[in-house]
Amino acid sequence: MRDHKAALLEEIKAFIAEQGMSETRFGLEAVNDSRFLRRLPNRDVTLRTVTKIQEYMRRQRARAAAE
């Protein structure tokens, strides 16, 4: 699980750098938790949450590409 969590964290950090957004904004918009990224290393993440995050990133990238 740690490898998956580390990969997810890296994916999210790359996304927020690419989008120019803060960790707080990402957490609020993706999972309604402003401290999500700070808490991620010490908590379990469900498949539902991972799916929600990936879907959020996909939608944001599509929106940015359409602009």
N, C-alpha and C positions, 0 to 999 in steps of 0.2 A: 504493500500500500504506500509506503514511503516514496518509492520510485515514481508511482503514479501521481502522488501529491506534489512531488518536486517538479515533475514534468508539467503539471497543471499550473503551478506557480510560475514557472518560467514562461509558459504560454501566455498567461495573463500579464506578466510584466512586459513581455514583448508587445502585446496588444496595447497596453496603456501608453507605452512609449510611442508606438506607431500612431495612436490616436491623439496623443498630447493631452491626456486626461490624468487626473489625480487618482490615487488608490481609493480615496474616500468616495469620489464620484463613481468610480467603477463599482465598488461594493454596493452603493445605494441603488444604482441603476440596474445592475445585474441580479442581485439577490436581496435587495432591500436591507443591507447591513453595512453601514459605513466603516466598520472595523473588520470586515471580512478578511482582507488580505493580511492584517496584523495577526488575526486569530488562526488563519489557515495552517501554519506549521504545527500547531498544537491541538488540532481538532480533526475529527473524522469528517469526511465529506461523502455524502451519498451520491449514488449514480444520478439521482434526480437533480441534485444541485449541479453536478458536472454538466449534465445535459442542458440545464438552464443557462449556465455560464457560456457554454459553447454556442448555444442558439443566440444569446445576446450578442456575442462577438460577431457571429455571422451576419446578423441583422445590421449591426453598426457598420461593418465593412461594406455591406451592400448599399447602405444609405450613403456612405462617404463616396463610393464609386459612382453613384447616381448624380452626385452634385457636380 
